[in-house]
Amino acid sequence: MTEDKSGPARLRRQAVSPDEAMRRILAHVHALPAERVDLSRAWGRTMAEPAIAVHPYPPFRRSGMDGYAVRAGDLPVEPDAGPVELQVLETLPAGVVPRHAVGPMQASRVMTGGMLPEGADAVVMQEMTTAFERDGASWVRINKPVPKGANVTEIGSEWRQGDILLPAGRKIGPGEAALLAAFGFARVAVVRRPRVGVLTTGSELLEVGDPLQPGRIRNTNAPMLEALLREAGADPIQLGRVPDRLDELETKVRESLAACDLLLTTGGVSVGDYDMMALLLASCGHQMLFNKVAMRPGSPTSAALLDGKLLLALSGNPGACFVGFHLFAAPAIRRMQRVDPAGLPRFTARLDIPFSKVNAYTRYVRSRLQVRDGSLWVRPAGEDKSSVMKSIPDSVCLMEIPPLREPLAQGSLVTVIPLREGIFG
């Protein structure tokens, strides 16, 4: 832990490690309650309780292909033993219940997914048969044997009654939605989406639709954070922009915290004369969790409790805001949804270019990945200054560079933090 003794006493800071900062945040984050929603609205939500199989699946014996349901013992014993001829009792499309049991030297035509009749223990694929008529009846000629159970899906072969289909904490994607539908879950118990407020500070900011003005820039962090929050499964609440005036900021923060589970602010956390968020967090009435993190970019990232609610103050620089969200806000949002806050597993990759920046703090570099010659390589997505936005769209991971006294050579192994699923395309 290092102490910054520059500036007024109330702004003096002790830098905590990223891991310690995360530990302090998660100590004040709790899982949100459950709610029931229609299955059509459950995509991307988190299961609040296990889904249990209320019946076996498949619930009936069914055919794996178009063909004929037969008794395997009626078929030729050897491939060259000559054909057998079976009388066809009925045709069974999917969804039709058989009217006849299959007896000796009998068969029923059955389609893929169709229910098998009693007595049948195998299905012969249609391409191995010849259909014909005799004396007004339907018959089928079969030349080759098939083993008992061939092309038959038995009751409960996928799921038995009472099995856990999906555990609590499982995110509902397309496959999970299909599984829930198969067992009749028209409504699903899911964790309520976290309501996360986004409050932007800075008198220099313009709204997105405003024309440019000298010395001012448009507010990029608010829409970026909204997109990141939606991607993380939260409901973002855009709370607007507050100018650099302490009294207005404090009023807006208290109002905002009352409307959300977590408040994200962006900007105003450094030690400049107009960094009002830093002054607010240093004032009375707040339980400061930390006001500096031993990391680059975004070392002024801060967190505090106010009225029992968590406030996470991110840097106003877009690159640092992006990194801070993934390191601190995203894990908190995962825990609220009863998901492991650690996120996707970290892994190692080889550095694709030399890394020359030495630093006393851990550095998190916005990066992209490539598989080449059987190895995984990582390189910066572009210029990595905290104020630079150009590298954000191409970033699929963060490259974690430990404190360095000497540059890292190309080919060095580094830790990679994935930012989303499917990062290899």
N, C-alpha and C positions, 0 to 999 in steps of 0.2 A: 504494500500500500504506500503510495507516494503522496506528499502533500504539496499543493500549490499555494504559496504564501503571497502571491501577487494580488493586488487589488484590495478593496475594502475587506475588513474582517469577515463581514457577513457573506462574502463571496469566496472565501478561502475554501479550497476543495481538497479532499483526499480521494485519490483515484483508487477504485476497487477493480479487481480483475473482471473480465466479462463473465466468467463462471459465477463469481460472487454476486455480481449485479443480477444475474438471472436467478440465483437462489433467493435473493431478497425480494425480487418481484413475485416469484411463485409462492413464497410464504404467505402472500396476501391474495392469492387467486384461488377461487373455489369453483367447483362444478356448478353449472346452472341447472335449474329444474327441468323436468320433462313436460312435453306437451304432445297431444295426438294430432296428426295431420293426415290428410288424404295421401295415399300412396303416390298419386301424381305430383304432389308437392314435396315429396320426401327426398328427391334427388339431391345429393350433396350434403344431406343432413347426417347426424350421428345417431346411431341407435342408442336409446336411453335404457333399454332393457333387452335381454336376450330374446330372440325369436325362436320359438320351439315348434317343431314339426307336430302338427295336430293329427296327422295321418301319415302312413308310409307313402313314399314316392319312388317310382310310379305307384298309383293306387290300384292298378290292375296289371295283369300280364299283357304285354303288348309286343307287336311285331317291330323289328328293327328295319324292315324293308318291305317293298312290294313283293309278294310271292304267294306261297300256299302253306297254310298251317296243316301240319301232318303229324303222324306218329312215326318217330324215327325208326322204330322197329319194323315198319311196313316197307321201308325202302330197300333197294338192293344192298346186299351185304358187301359186295366187292364192286369196284368201278366197272368191271367187264362182265358182270353177272347178268346183264340185260335189263331192260326197263321194267318198271311196274306201272300199272294203270290204276288211278284212284278216282272214285266218284266224287265230284265237287258238290257239296251240300248247299253253299250259299256264298255270297260275296260280302265282305265286311270292310266298308270304308272306315276311316277314323271317326269315332264318335258313335258307332252303331254297336249295340249289344248283341252278341251271337244268339241265335234261336236254337241252334243244334249243337250237340256235343259231337266231336269227331270220334268215330268208331273205327274198327279194323277196316283197312283198305278204303278209307274215306279221307277227304281233305276239304278245306274251306279256303276260298280265295280271300286274301287279307292284304290291306294296304299299310304303308308305313305308319306306325303309330296306332294301328287298329287293335282292338281288344281280341286276344286269342280265345278261341272256344275251349271248353272243357275237353280233355282227352288229348289235345294237341300238345306236343312237347318240343317241336322244332318248326322252323320256317325255311322252306326251300325258295331261294331267290328266283324270281320270275324268269330270268335268262337261262336257267337250267331246266326249264320245263317246256312241254308242248301241250297246248290246250286243244281239245277236239270235242265233237258232239257224237253221241251214240244213243239211238232209240229215244231221242228227245231229251236226253239228260246230258249234263256237262261232265266232262272227264278231263284228267290231266295225266300226261305221261312224264315220268321222271326217270332219268337214266343213271343218276349217281347217288350214292348215299350221302347223308349229312348226319353229324353227331347229334345226340340229344342235347337240347338247349341252344342249338345253332340259331342265331338271329332272334332270340327271345330275350326280352328285358323283363326280369322277374319283379314281382311286387317288392317294394322297399329296397331295390338294388342300389339306389342313390341315397335315400334317407329312410331311416326307420322312425316310427312314431316315437316321439319323446326326444329325438336328437336335437341338439342345438344347431339351428340353421345359421344364425348370425349372432355373435356375442355383442354384449353392450360395448359401446365405443367404436363399433365398426362404421365406417363411412359408407353411405348408400350410393353406389354407382349403378351402371346399367345392369350388371350381373346380379347385384343384390336386389334390385328392383324386380327382375324376372323371378328370382327365387321367392321373394315375398308374395308376388302375385300368384305363383304356383300353389301356395298354401293358404290363399284367401285372405291375406292381410290387406284389406281395403283401407284400413287406417293403421298408422304406425306410430309407436311411442318414440319420439326423437327428442334430443336435447334442444332446448330453446336456443335460437341463434343469439350469440352475444351482441348486445347493442353497444357499438363503439363510436364515440363522438370524435370528430376531427375538427380541431380549432386551430386556425392559422393566425400567427402574429406577424406584424411588420407593416409599418406605414408606407413602405416602399412598394408594396404589392398592388397589382391591378387584378381585376377579375379577368377570367379567360377571354370574354368577349370584348373587353375594353381595348380601344386603340392604344398603341404604345405611346409613352410619354418620356421625355428626357429624364434619365436617372432612375427610371422605375422599370420593374419587370412583372410579368404575369405570374399568377399563383399556380405553380406547377405541382406543388406537394399535395395539395388537397385532392385533386383528381387521381394522382398516383396512389395516395393512401386509400382512397375509396376503392380503386381497382384491387389493390392488395388485400383489403379487408374482405371484399366479396370473394376473392380467390380463396381466402382462409376460412370462409364459411360464416363470416360475421355480417351483421346488418349495419352498414355505416350510416352515421347521422352527421351530415354536413352542418356545422355550427357557424360557418362564416369566418370573417376575418376581424381581428381586433387591432386597432392602432397601438403604437408604442406609448400607452398611457397606463400607469400602474393601477389606478382606481377602476378604470373601465375593464382592464384585464381581470382583476380579482372578481368583480361582479359577474363577468361572463363565465369565468371558470366555475364558480359556485353554481350558477344556473345550469351550466352544461353537465356537471357531474351528477346532478339530480336526475338527468334524463337518460343516463347511460350506465353500462356496467364497467366501462373502461373509457378513459378520456386520453386521446392522443393529441398533443400539441406539437406544432412544428415552428421552429424559429425562436429567437430570443433567449437562448440558453447559454450563450457564451459570456464573456466578461466585459463586453463593450458598454459604453454609457447608455445605450438604448436597448440593452438586452433585458427587457422587463420580466420575462418569464423567470430568469435566474433570480431577480430581485424578489419576485413573488414567492418562489419556493423557499427562499431563505428567510422569509418573514415568519412571524408567529402564527400558530394555528395549523401548521403543516407538520406532518411527521416525515422528515426527509429520509428516504431510503438510501440514496446516493446522489451525488451531484457531479461525478466525474468517473469515467471508465477508462482503464488503461488499454486503449484501443485506438486505431486509426482506420478509417475516418470516424468522426462522431464522438470524440472523447468528452465533450460537454453534455452528452446524453444524461438525463436526470430522471429520477422517479421519486414520488412522494405520495403520502396518503392524506386525503382531506375528506372529512365527514365519512370516514370508513371506505371511501372509494379510491381506486388506484388511478393516479395520473402519471403518464409516461411522456416526458418532454423530449422530443427528438430534435435533431439539428435542423436548421432551416436550409442548409445546403442539400440539394436533391440527392446526390450520391450518398452522403452520410445519413440522410433520412431513410433512404432505401435500405442501407445496411442495418441501421438501428431497428427498423421495423422487423426485419427477418431474424435478428439476433434476440430481440426482447419482446416485441409485441406479438409476433406469431406464436411463440411458445405459450404465452399467457392465454391467447385465444384458443389454442388447442386444449389446454387444461380446462378452460371453461366448458368445452364441449366433450369432456371426459375422454380425451385422446392423449396419448403419451406426448408430453410437451417437447421431448427431444426431437420429434419430427423424423424425417427420413434418415437412415443410417449414414454416418460420415464414412468416407473412404479415402484412399490415397491415390494420387496420380503423379505422373512425372511432369516437372516444370518444362514447358515447351520453349521458353526463352530465358536467358539469365535474368535474375531479379537483383537489381543493384541498390534498392533503397534500404539503408540500414535505419533501424529505429529501436527505441527503448520500449515501445509498446507493440503488442500483437497487432498485425495489420490484416484487414479483411478486404481482399481484392475482388471486385466484380469480374467474373471470369466466364469462360466458355470451355467446352470439352471437345476432344476429338479422339476417336479410336484409330490408331495407326500402327500397322505392323504388329498387331496383336497386343498393343499396350495402350493404356489410357493416358492422354496428355492433356494438360490444362495450361491455359494462357489467359492473360488479362483480356477482357472484352474490348478494351480501348483505354484511353487515358483515364487514370484512376483518381484524379483530384476530387475532393469532396463536393466541389461545386459543379462538376461536369455531369451532364445528363446523357451525353451521346453514347456512353457505354452501358446504360441501364437496360435498353430494350434487348440487347444481345446477351445479357447475363443470365445464365442458368444455374450458377453456383457461386459460392464465395470461396476463394482460395485463402486459407489461413496461414499466414506467414508469422512465425514466432519472432520475438525480439532478436535482432541480428546485429552483430558487430562487423560481419563481413558479408558481401553479396552471396547469393545462392547461384550455383552454376546450373546451366541447362541440364536437364535430366535428373535433378534432385527430386526426391520424393517429398510431397507436401500434402497436407490434409485438405480435403475438399468437403464443403458443406452444400449439399444439394438444396435448391430453393423450391423445387416442385417435382412432381412425378413426371415420368416420361422425358427426362432431360436428354436422352439419347435419340429422341425423335421417334 
